[in-house]
Amino acid sequence: MEEKIISEEQLEIMRHKARKRQNIAIVLTFLAFVLYIGMFYVALIEKEGMSVLFVVKIVFAAAVLAIATFGLLWYIVVHRTYEKFNSNYKSKYVIQVLNGIPGFEGLEYHPEGGFTWDEIRNAGVVANGEKQHFESEDQLFGEYENVKFRISDVVTKKTVRRDDKRKVEEIFSGQVLCLFGFDDLKVSKGHIQIFEKEFLSSFSGWKAEYQIQTENEAFQNRFQVYAEDEHNAYYILTPQRMEKIMEFADAVEGQISLVFYDEKLFAAVKRESMFDAVMDEPVSKQTEYILEDADFIQKAKGILIVS
């Protein structure tokens, strides 16, 4: 049976091995780049003669081949070692760290799991884009202080036409958190969407009918609020809750949006995945990032339970 616990020291050994192989791939790529320049020089110097344009041409051609060489070397030399490190980090270490924080329990990680396109569309927390280009993975289920949560990476895209050409353009890339299963007092009758203004500037999705004005000037300057029911919005957005939302936005690196909908609270933030391990930073430093991600969940729950 596979061991489900891994120590920081074991993971650090895996990281060092992957990084060492990456460095080997980089050195070999540089040597290949120099070799390609030499080959092009010998093959073409008599035909084209020495000039600035000639140098630019052979350097560019050598660089293109070097990039392709690095891709091949990565797959042959680095890929397997990095995937072992990354897989252990995702499936074992992240959950271990979170389990060590009081209040977290029942954690389950599903690398292929995520939100569906319909769930994101119905939530209205980010622009959902086109279904065929929707991506969601690295899903974590669990409870924090008896409130169930679900967090996953989400990428949404749309097809645009520019210069008579079609291309797929990214709309949102980040994390979406859903808190649910709390008591009936927290049920929102319809959508209440809260967008940080910079987040809203790139938001091309559905917005609720009524734009809400609050009496909190600091909140109003920072966020735009849309609701299906104005009375419900003022009922949910108490002064205390608006303060909690601003504290949450201050603590999170990246632009945020929040949606109260039925018995759920959705939060979206544009930032890197909490699950992807990196080779260039010690595991101890990456542990700090996991704790920051836990704080994201904790503070979102704080928005939910405030009176």
C-alpha positions in Angstrom: 0.0 0.0 0.0 1.3 3.5 -0.9 2.4 5.6 2.0 0.0 8.6 2.4 2.3 10.7 4.5 5.5 12.4 3.3 7.9 14.5 5.3 9.2 17.9 4.4 12.7 16.3 4.2 11.6 13.6 1.8 9.9 16.2 -0.4 13.0 18.4 -0.3 15.2 15.5 -1.6 12.8 15.1 -4.5 12.8 18.8 -5.2 16.7 18.9 -5.3 16.8 15.9 -7.6 14.3 17.6 -10.0 16.1 20.9 -9.9 19.5 19.2 -10.5 18.1 17.6 -13.6 16.6 20.9 -14.7 20.0 22.5 -14.4 21.5 19.7 -16.5 18.9 20.4 -19.2 19.7 24.1 -19.1 23.4 23.5 -19.5 22.9 21.1 -22.3 20.6 23.5 -24.0 23.2 26.3 -23.8 25.9 24.0 -25.3 23.5 23.0 -28.0 22.8 26.7 -28.7 26.5 27.4 -29.2 26.8 24.3 -31.4 23.9 25.4 -33.6 25.5 28.8 -34.1 28.7 27.2 -35.1 27.0 24.8 -37.5 25.0 27.6 -39.1 28.1 29.8 -39.4 30.1 27.1 -41.1 27.3 26.1 -43.4 26.3 29.7 -44.5 29.2 32.0 -44.2 30.6 31.5 -47.7 27.1 31.9 -49.2 25.9 34.9 -47.3 29.1 36.6 -46.1 29.6 38.3 -42.7 27.1 41.0 -41.9 24.8 42.1 -39.0 21.8 40.6 -40.7 23.7 37.3 -41.1 24.5 37.2 -37.4 20.9 38.0 -36.5 19.7 35.2 -38.7 22.0 32.5 -37.4 21.4 33.5 -33.7 17.6 33.5 -34.3 17.7 30.1 -36.0 20.0 28.7 -33.2 17.7 30.1 -30.5 14.6 28.4 -32.1 16.4 25.1 -32.2 17.7 25.5 -28.7 14.1 26.1 -27.4 13.0 22.9 -29.1 16.0 21.1 -27.7 15.1 22.3 -24.1 11.6 21.0 -24.6 12.9 17.6 -25.6 15.5 17.5 -22.8 12.8 18.5 -20.3 10.6 15.6 -21.3 13.5 13.1 -21.3 15.6 14.3 -18.3 13.3 16.4 -16.0 9.6 15.5 -16.6 9.4 12.3 -14.7 11.4 13.5 -11.7 9.4 16.7 -11.5 6.0 14.9 -11.8 7.0 12.6 -8.9 7.8 15.7 -6.7 4.7 17.6 -7.8 2.4 14.6 -7.4 3.6 13.9 -3.8 3.3 17.7 -3.0 -0.2 17.9 -4.3 -1.7 14.6 -3.1 0.0 14.2 0.2 1.9 17.3 1.5 -0.8 20.0 1.0 -3.4 18.0 2.9 -0.9 17.1 5.6 -0.2 20.8 6.2 -3.9 21.8 6.2 -4.8 18.9 8.5 -2.3 20.4 11.0 -4.4 23.6 11.2 -7.1 23.5 13.8 -10.6 23.5 12.3 -9.8 21.7 9.0 -11.1 18.2 8.7 -12.4 15.6 6.2 -10.0 16.8 3.5 -10.1 15.1 0.0 -7.9 16.0 -2.9 -9.0 15.2 -6.5 -6.4 16.2 -9.2 -8.8 15.7 -12.0 -11.9 17.1 -10.2 -13.2 20.6 -10.4 -16.2 22.8 -10.9 -18.4 22.2 -14.0 -19.0 25.0 -16.6 -22.6 25.0 -15.6 -21.8 25.5 -11.9 -19.5 28.5 -12.7 -22.1 30.0 -15.1 -24.9 29.7 -12.5 -22.7 31.1 -9.7 -21.9 34.3 -11.7 -18.7 34.7 -9.8 -16.4 34.9 -12.9 -17.2 35.1 -16.7 -17.7 31.5 -17.7 -16.6 31.9 -21.3 -17.2 29.0 -23.8 -17.8 25.5 -22.6 -15.4 23.9 -24.9 -12.5 25.9 -23.6 -13.4 25.7 -19.9 -10.9 24.0 -17.5 -11.1 23.2 -13.8 -8.9 20.8 -11.9 -7.0 20.3 -8.6 -10.1 20.2 -6.4 -10.0 20.1 -2.6 -13.1 19.2 -0.5 -13.4 19.5 3.2 -14.7 21.3 6.2 -13.5 24.3 8.1 -15.1 24.8 11.6 -18.1 22.7 10.5 -18.6 24.7 7.2 -18.1 22.6 4.1 -16.0 24.0 1.4 -14.8 23.2 -2.1 -11.9 25.0 -3.8 -10.5 24.4 -7.3 -8.4 26.0 -10.1 -10.6 27.4 -12.8 -9.6 28.8 -16.3 -12.2 30.3 -18.6 -11.7 31.3 -22.2 -13.5 32.7 -25.2 -12.9 32.8 -29.0 -12.2 36.3 -30.4 -11.7 37.6 -33.9 -8.7 39.9 -34.5 -7.3 40.9 -37.9 -9.7 38.4 -39.6 -8.3 35.6 -37.5 -9.9 33.6 -34.7 -7.9 33.0 -31.5 -8.8 31.7 -28.0 -8.4 34.4 -25.3 -8.2 33.8 -21.6 -10.8 35.5 -19.5 -10.1 34.3 -16.0 -7.3 32.1 -14.4 -7.3 31.6 -10.7 -9.1 29.8 -7.9 -12.8 29.6 -7.1 -13.9 28.7 -3.5 -17.4 27.6 -2.6 -18.6 27.5 1.0 -21.9 25.8 1.6 -24.0 23.9 4.1 -24.5 26.6 6.7 -27.8 27.5 8.4 -30.9 29.1 6.9 -30.2 32.5 8.3 -27.4 32.9 5.7 -29.5 32.1 2.7 -29.5 34.8 0.0 -32.6 35.2 -2.0 -31.0 35.5 -5.4 -27.5 36.6 -6.5 -25.5 39.3 -4.8 -22.4 39.9 -6.8 -19.5 41.8 -5.3 -16.6 42.7 -7.7 -13.4 44.5 -6.8 -13.3 47.2 -9.5 -10.2 46.0 -11.3 -11.7 42.5 -11.4 -14.9 44.0 -12.9 -12.9 45.8 -15.6 -12.2 42.4 -17.3 -15.5 40.8 -16.4 -17.6 40.0 -19.4 -20.2 37.7 -17.8 -23.7 38.1 -16.5 -24.5 40.7 -13.9 -27.6 40.9 -11.7 -30.2 43.6 -12.5 -29.7 46.2 -9.8 -26.5 48.0 -9.0 -26.4 48.6 -5.2 -25.0 51.7 -3.5 -23.9 51.3 0.1 -23.3 53.9 2.8 -19.8 52.6 3.4 -17.6 55.0 1.3 -14.4 53.0 1.5 -16.4 49.9 0.4 -18.1 51.8 -2.3 -14.9 53.2 -3.7 -13.4 49.7 -3.9 -16.3 47.4 -5.0 -19.3 47.3 -7.3 -22.3 45.4 -6.1 -25.1 43.9 -8.2 -28.2 42.1 -6.9 -31.3 40.5 -8.1 -33.2 41.8 -5.1 -32.3 45.2 -3.6 -33.8 44.5 -0.1 -32.0 41.2 0.0 -28.7 42.9 -0.8 -29.0 45.4 2.1 -30.1 42.5 4.4 -27.0 40.4 3.6 -24.5 43.3 3.3 -24.4 44.4 6.9 -21.8 47.0 8.0 -19.9 44.2 9.8 -19.9 42.0 6.7 -18.6 44.8 4.4 -15.7 45.4 6.8 -15.0 41.6 6.7 -15.0 41.7 2.9 -12.5 44.6 2.8 -10.3 42.7 5.3 -10.5 39.6 3.1 -9.6 41.6 0.0 -6.6 43.2 1.8 -5.3 39.7 2.8 -5.6 38.1 -0.6 -3.0 38.7 -3.3 -5.0 39.3 -6.4 -8.3 40.8 -7.5 -11.4 39.2 -6.0 -15.1 38.7 -6.6 -17.7 37.3 -4.2 -21.2 36.0 -4.8 -23.9 35.1 -2.2 -26.4 32.8 -3.9 -28.9 30.6 -2.0 -27.1 28.8 0.7 -23.6 29.3 -0.9 -20.8 31.8 -0.8 -18.5 31.8 -3.8 -15.2 33.6 -3.8 -12.9 34.0 -6.9 -9.3 35.3 -6.9 -6.9 35.7 -9.8 -3.7 34.0 -8.6 -1.6 30.9 -9.0 -2.7 27.4 -8.0 -2.3 26.4 -4.4 -1.3 22.9 -5.5 1.5 23.4 -8.1 4.9 22.7 -6.6 7.9 24.7 -7.8 11.5 23.6 -8.0 13.2 26.9 -7.3 12.0 27.4 -3.8 12.6 25.3 -0.7 9.6 23.2 0.5 9.6 25.2 3.8 8.9 28.4 1.8 6.2 26.6 -0.2 4.7 25.5 3.1 4.1 29.2 3.9 2.2 29.5 0.7 -0.1 26.6 1.7 -0.8 28.4 5.0 -1.6 31.6 3.1 -4.1 29.6 1.0 -5.6 28.2 4.2 -6.0 31.8 5.4 -8.0 32.5 2.2 -10.5 29.8 3.2 -10.5 30.9 6.8 -11.2 34.6 6.0 -13.9 33.7 3.5 -15.6 31.7 6.2 -15.3 34.8 8.4 -17.4 36.7 5.9 -20.0 34.1 6.0 -20.6 33.9 9.8 -20.4 37.5 10.7 -23.7 38.9 11.9 
